[in-house]
Amino acid sequence: MQQADVLASLLLKKHITVTTAESATAGMIASLLADTPGMSECMKEAFVTYSEETKKKRLGVKQETLDKYTVYSHEVAAEMAEGARRASGADLALSVTGIAGPGGGTKSQPVGLTYIGAAFKDTVVTRKYIFSGDRTMIRRKAARMALMLGITMIINEKEKS
């Protein structure tokens, strides 16, 4: 996957460490990055946190956030990314929470709804998507967009310097 190669190259070149906090993608982002030789220099760890309980326990997602916004929200994606960065000590953390399907969707939160977060240095951003396709396609699209967000965060930081 091209996005993984680009992000891995940036991480290695700039000596930036990375971690992931994945729900709907179930470790796919970390797996794609790990395909690049040398990633052991940059990859801190990867969290697969499917349940709300593990999001709270491992990443520090607040129960109040889950209650107010639901697990599929900008706020939870942001807390997942911040929590993963803090727990691992990585420079960059990428997070994904969403509904990959085929079940689990509702009218207000349809299958394909995905929130992606990135925490890099002092900046946290999130993006909302509604992907189409089957479960595998939705997961792949979400992983690609998370990788792209990581690339964007690093490039934008470079431009600020």
C-alpha positions, 0 to 999 in steps of 0.5 A, a space after each residue: 500500500 503506497 500510503 504506508 510506504 510514504 508514511 514509513 519513509 517519513 517516520 524513518 527519515 525524520 526519526 519519528 516514533 509511531 503508535 496506533 490505536 485501532 478498533 474497526 481496523 483491528 491492527 491493519 494500520 500497524 500491520 501495513 507499517 510493519 511491512 516496511 523494513 526498519 520500522 522497528 526503529 519507529 514503531 512503539 506499539 499498537 493497541 487494538 481496542 475493540 471494546 469500550 472497556 479496553 478503550 478506557 483501560 488502555 487509552 484513557 478514554 473517559 466514560 463521560 466522553 463515551 456517554 455524551 458522544 458515543 464510541 463513534 465520534 470525533 471526541 473518542 477518536 481524539 482521546 484514543 490518539 492522545 491516550 495511545 501517544 501518552 501510553 506509548 511515548 510515541 511522537 505520532 499516534 493514529 486512531 480509528 473507531 467506526 462501524 465496519 459492518 455488515 451489522 451494527 449500523 443505525 440511521 444516525 450511525 450507518 455502517 461505514 461511519 469512521 472517525 480517524 484521529 491523529 496526535 502529533 506533538 501538541 496537535 490533535 486532529 480528527 476526520 469523519 468519513 462514511 465509507 462504502 463497501 463490504 467490511 474488508 473494503 471499509 477497513 482498508 479505506 479507513 486504514 489508508 485514510 489514517 495513514 494519509 492523516 499521519 503523512 499530512 500531520 508530519 508534512 504540516 509540522 515541517 511547514 510550520 518549522 
